[in-house]
């Protein structure tokens, strides 16, 4: 680094972008691990009714949705950061429009994921709410 502002800003931006991409893949990995755990528990249950409380579910009640929220948020920030650097170089209404569409899309996926989380919380409470296993699980985990 030579220390000038024009050298430091892109370097910081690249570091932030790398961190966002790493965090994005962490989020997708969390969701995949949750799906794998859920599939394993579902396969091992004999009566067809199961409440997954082990593995990553012992920390987060909905790691699938949490992982996706992390991943899609990081993806949106990556796009915004890239757009900001492009807009610094040359202003473009077209790029600004794409950024607006991306933002609306991110808001939409967040509403979908939050709604799915809320609905699953409600269904699990109705189905398992009277059990000690469910009560202990809810008391010791983050709804995430």
SULURPE-V659159 format. One record per pair of residues at least 12 apart in sequence whose C-alpha atoms are under 10 Angstrom apart, sorted by the first residue. I is the first residue (numbers start at 0). J is the second residue. If there is no record, write none. Layout:
i->I j->J
i->I j->J
//
This chain:
i->8 j->84
i->9 j->84
i->12 j->77
i->12 j->80
i->12 j->81
i->12 j->83
i->12 j->84
i->13 j->80
i->13 j->81
i->15 j->76
i->15 j->77
i->15 j->80
i->16 j->73
i->16 j->74
i->16 j->76
i->16 j->77
i->16 j->78
i->16 j->80
i->16 j->81
i->17 j->77
i->18 j->73
i->18 j->77
i->19 j->69
i->19 j->70
i->19 j->72
i->19 j->73
i->19 j->74
i->19 j->75
i->19 j->76
i->19 j->77
i->20 j->70
i->20 j->73
i->20 j->74
i->20 j->76
i->20 j->77
i->21 j->70
i->21 j->73
i->22 j->66
i->22 j->69
i->22 j->70
i->22 j->72
i->22 j->73
i->22 j->74
i->23 j->66
i->23 j->67
i->23 j->68
i->23 j->69
i->23 j->70
i->23 j->71
i->23 j->72
i->23 j->73
i->23 j->74
i->23 j->75
i->23 j->77
i->24 j->66
i->24 j->67
i->24 j->69
i->24 j->70
i->24 j->71
i->24 j->73
i->24 j->74
i->25 j->66
i->25 j->67
i->25 j->69
i->25 j->70
i->26 j->62
i->26 j->63
i->26 j->64
i->26 j->65
i->26 j->66
i->26 j->67
i->26 j->68
i->26 j->69
i->26 j->70
i->26 j->71
i->26 j->72
i->26 j->73
i->27 j->62
i->27 j->63
i->27 j->64
i->27 j->65
i->27 j->66
i->27 j->67
i->27 j->68
i->27 j->69
i->27 j->70
i->27 j->71
i->28 j->63
i->28 j->66
i->28 j->67
i->28 j->70
i->29 j->55
i->29 j->62
i->29 j->63
i->29 j->64
i->29 j->65
i->29 j->66
i->29 j->67
i->29 j->69
i->29 j->70
i->30 j->55
i->30 j->61
i->30 j->62
i->30 j->63
i->30 j->64
i->30 j->65
i->30 j->66
i->30 j->67
i->30 j->68
i->30 j->69
i->30 j->70
i->31 j->62
i->31 j->63
i->31 j->66
i->31 j->67
i->32 j->54
i->32 j->55
i->32 j->56
i->32 j->62
i->32 j->63
i->32 j->66
i->33 j->51
i->33 j->53
i->33 j->54
i->33 j->55
i->33 j->56
i->33 j->59
i->33 j->60
i->33 j->61
i->33 j->62
i->33 j->63
i->33 j->64
i->33 j->66
i->34 j->62
i->34 j->63
i->36 j->51
i->36 j->52
i->36 j->53
i->36 j->54
i->36 j->55
i->36 j->56
i->37 j->49
i->37 j->50
i->37 j->51
i->37 j->52
i->37 j->53
i->37 j->54
i->37 j->55
i->37 j->56
i->37 j->63
i->38 j->51
i->39 j->51
i->40 j->52
i->40 j->53
i->48 j->126
i->48 j->127
i->49 j->127
i->50 j->123
i->50 j->126
i->50 j->127
i->50 j->132
i->50 j->133
i->50 j->136
i->51 j->133
i->51 j->136
i->52 j->132
i->52 j->133
i->52 j->135
i->52 j->136
i->52 j->137
i->52 j->140
i->53 j->136
i->56 j->136
i->56 j->140
i->56 j->141
i->56 j->142
i->56 j->143
i->57 j->136
i->57 j->137
i->57 j->139
i->57 j->140
i->57 j->141
i->58 j->136
i->58 j->137
i->58 j->139
i->58 j->140
i->58 j->141
i->58 j->142
i->58 j->143
i->59 j->136
i->59 j->137
i->59 j->139
i->59 j->140
i->59 j->141
i->59 j->142
i->59 j->143
i->60 j->116
i->60 j->119
i->60 j->120
i->60 j->136
i->60 j->137
i->60 j->139
i->60 j->140
i->60 j->141
i->60 j->142
i->60 j->143
i->61 j->115
i->61 j->116
i->61 j->117
i->61 j->119
i->61 j->120
i->61 j->140
i->61 j->141
i->61 j->142
i->61 j->143
i->62 j->116
i->62 j->141
i->62 j->142
i->62 j->143
i->63 j->112
i->63 j->116
i->63 j->143
i->64 j->109
i->64 j->111
i->64 j->112
i->64 j->113
i->64 j->115
i->64 j->116
i->64 j->143
i->65 j->112
i->65 j->113
i->65 j->116
i->65 j->142
i->65 j->143
i->66 j->143
i->67 j->108
i->67 j->109
i->67 j->112
i->68 j->105
i->68 j->108
i->68 j->109
i->68 j->112
i->68 j->113
i->68 j->143
i->69 j->109
i->71 j->104
i->71 j->105
i->71 j->106
i->71 j->108
i->71 j->109
i->72 j->102
i->72 j->105
i->72 j->106
i->72 j->108
i->72 j->109
i->74 j->101
i->74 j->105
i->75 j->98
i->75 j->101
i->75 j->102
i->75 j->104
i->75 j->105
i->75 j->106
i->76 j->101
i->76 j->102
i->76 j->105
i->78 j->97
i->78 j->98
i->78 j->101
i->78 j->102
i->79 j->95
i->79 j->97
i->79 j->98
i->79 j->99
i->79 j->101
i->79 j->102
i->81 j->98
i->82 j->94
i->82 j->95
i->82 j->97
i->82 j->98
i->83 j->95
i->83 j->98
i->113 j->143
i->116 j->142
i->116 j->143
i->117 j->142
i->120 j->137
i->120 j->142
i->124 j->137
//
